[in-house]
Amino acid sequence: MKLIYAVIVAVIGHLVSADQQQQLALSSASSDFSQRLYQKVALNEPSIVYSPYSIHSALTMTSLGARGDTETEMKNTLGITSLGNSVHTIYKELIEQINSVTDVELNTANAIFVKPNLQIVPKFTQDTTDYYSAQTANIDLSANGGPEKPINDYIANKTENIIQNVLQPGTIDDDTVMLLINTIFFNGTWEAAFDEHQTRNQDFNPLPYAVKQVEMMTDDRNVNIKRDDVNKVDIAELPFKGGRFSFYIALPQAIDGITDLEQLLARPEKVKQLFTGLSSVRVQLSIPKFKTETTLSLNTPLKDMGIRKAFISKVADFSGITSGI
């Protein structure tokens, strides 16, 4: 048996949560989960982009069908045990809130693809539809281009063709029973746009003492920044139009300070400290134009964090999804 979690991220923004106690509790649980996951994956990757929201919400949705120790491990690791079943109502409200944002393009979607011979528990289908607006469809084993193509087409459609061909030929095999898909797409406009005529080639240090010429967006502007001489890092905030989302930059003060910065970002108590206390200062701002893609296997990190039984064949209990798992 193989249960595949595919978490698809287009572009990530910072969501300003509504001032509601339960949403704040979920936000805290998701943030803590994100930091612990970061400790497991980021320090071994040269570059990484991932959406804590996507991963946390997809796993929380899956927990609707988990039972016994599998359910307990998932909820404890996700930090949602104390929220009970209300966590799904909170996510329903959050998804509606995300998909109603108008200042930027922001859309999230969930889908469940299952083998045609599996009988899905109707309550699971109903709950995932009600709470997560999830679509349920059969894996088309006879599809032209292979069973992966319709799913890749779904992902491409939900991310405006930015993400394509996530599932390679052969990903779906005889042991695959279900795929749980979460996509999030973000497209925002800077609150203060960069002048493209000011973009110029400048030196950039991708690694300590390594220099390469890259295109730099450059501008003189007022920016919310913080110079943290204790942690030896400078923080800058670039808001997107509408003010609900921001792009944050953390720049080591030392040319070889990236490792120390990564270790700081892996400590939850430090992250909040780093990104508070910014103030507006006039600066010359230069940002490299970049594109980054990340493919991560979350099986081992999630096992290390406490979700173990879900990945063990004949031990995982997802009887709330189908009796075949």
NORCOR-V313288 format. One record per residue. N is the residue number from 1. NEAR is the number of other ideal C-beta (glycine too) atoms within 8 Angstrom. Layout:
{{N & NEAR} {N & NEAR}}
This chain:
{{1 & 8} {2 & 7} {3 & 12} {4 & 10} {5 & 9} {6 & 12} {7 & 11} {8 & 14} {9 & 13} {10 & 12} {11 & 9} {12 & 9} {13 & 12} {14 & 8} {15 & 8} {16 & 5} {17 & 8} {18 & 5} {19 & 4} {20 & 7} {21 & 5} {22 & 9} {23 & 12} {24 & 10} {25 & 11} {26 & 14} {27 & 9} {28 & 9} {29 & 13} {30 & 12} {31 & 10} {32 & 10} {33 & 15} {34 & 11} {35 & 12} {36 & 10} {37 & 14} {38 & 10} {39 & 9} {40 & 10} {41 & 13} {42 & 11} {43 & 8} {44 & 4} {45 & 9} {46 & 2} {47 & 6} {48 & 9} {49 & 8} {50 & 13} {51 & 9} {52 & 11} {53 & 10} {54 & 15} {55 & 15} {56 & 13} {57 & 14} {58 & 14} {59 & 13} {60 & 13} {61 & 16} {62 & 13} {63 & 12} {64 & 12} {65 & 12} {66 & 13} {67 & 9} {68 & 7} {69 & 7} {70 & 14} {71 & 11} {72 & 9} {73 & 13} {74 & 14} {75 & 10} {76 & 9} {77 & 11} {78 & 12} {79 & 10} {80 & 11} {81 & 8} {82 & 5} {83 & 11} {84 & 6} {85 & 5} {86 & 8} {87 & 11} {88 & 13} {89 & 9} {90 & 13} {91 & 14} {92 & 11} {93 & 9} {94 & 10} {95 & 12} {96 & 8} {97 & 9} {98 & 11} {99 & 9} {100 & 6} {101 & 10} {102 & 4} {103 & 10} {104 & 14} {105 & 7} {106 & 14} {107 & 10} {108 & 14} {109 & 10} {110 & 16} {111 & 11} {112 & 15} {113 & 11} {114 & 14} {115 & 10} {116 & 7} {117 & 4} {118 & 10} {119 & 6} {120 & 11} {121 & 12} {122 & 6} {123 & 7} {124 & 13} {125 & 11} {126 & 8} {127 & 10} {128 & 14} {129 & 11} {130 & 7} {131 & 12} {132 & 13} {133 & 8} {134 & 10} {135 & 9} {136 & 11} {137 & 9} {138 & 7} {139 & 13} {140 & 7} {141 & 7} {142 & 3} {143 & 9} {144 & 3} {145 & 5} {146 & 8} {147 & 10} {148 & 12} {149 & 10} {150 & 10} {151 & 15} {152 & 12} {153 & 8} {154 & 10} {155 & 15} {156 & 11} {157 & 8} {158 & 11} {159 & 12} {160 & 8} {161 & 7} {162 & 9} {163 & 11} {164 & 8} {165 & 5} {166 & 9} {167 & 9} {168 & 6} {169 & 5} {170 & 6} {171 & 9} {172 & 11} {173 & 7} {174 & 3} {175 & 6} {176 & 12} {177 & 12} {178 & 14} {179 & 12} {180 & 14} {181 & 15} {182 & 15} {183 & 16} {184 & 14} {185 & 14} {186 & 12} {187 & 9} {188 & 14} {189 & 7} {190 & 10} {191 & 9} {192 & 6} {193 & 5} {194 & 11} {195 & 7} {196 & 5} {197 & 4} {198 & 9} {199 & 11} {200 & 7} {201 & 6} {202 & 9} {203 & 6} {204 & 10} {205 & 9} {206 & 5} {207 & 6} {208 & 7} {209 & 7} {210 & 7} {211 & 7} {212 & 7} {213 & 7} {214 & 10} {215 & 8} {216 & 13} {217 & 11} {218 & 11} {219 & 10} {220 & 6} {221 & 8} {222 & 6} {223 & 12} {224 & 9} {225 & 13} {226 & 11} {227 & 5} {228 & 10} {229 & 6} {230 & 4} {231 & 8} {232 & 10} {233 & 13} {234 & 10} {235 & 14} {236 & 14} {237 & 12} {238 & 12} {239 & 10} {240 & 16} {241 & 10} {242 & 11} {243 & 8} {244 & 9} {245 & 16} {246 & 9} {247 & 10} {248 & 10} {249 & 9} {250 & 10} {251 & 8} {252 & 12} {253 & 8} {254 & 7} {255 & 7} {256 & 8} {257 & 11} {258 & 9} {259 & 7} {260 & 10} {261 & 11} {262 & 10} {263 & 9} {264 & 12} {265 & 12} {266 & 10} {267 & 9} {268 & 9} {269 & 6} {270 & 10} {271 & 11} {272 & 8} {273 & 7} {274 & 14} {275 & 8} {276 & 6} {277 & 4} {278 & 10} {279 & 7} {280 & 6} {281 & 8} {282 & 6} {283 & 10} {284 & 6} {285 & 10} {286 & 8} {287 & 9} {288 & 9} {289 & 8} {290 & 5} {291 & 3} {292 & 7} {293 & 5} {294 & 10} {295 & 4} {296 & 9} {297 & 5} {298 & 11} {299 & 7} {300 & 8} {301 & 11} {302 & 13} {303 & 10} {304 & 7} {305 & 11} {306 & 9} {307 & 12} {308 & 8} {309 & 11} {310 & 13} {311 & 10} {312 & 8} {313 & 5} {314 & 5} {315 & 7} {316 & 13} {317 & 11} {318 & 14} {319 & 10} {320 & 10} {321 & 11} {322 & 15} {323 & 6} {324 & 7} {325 & 11}}
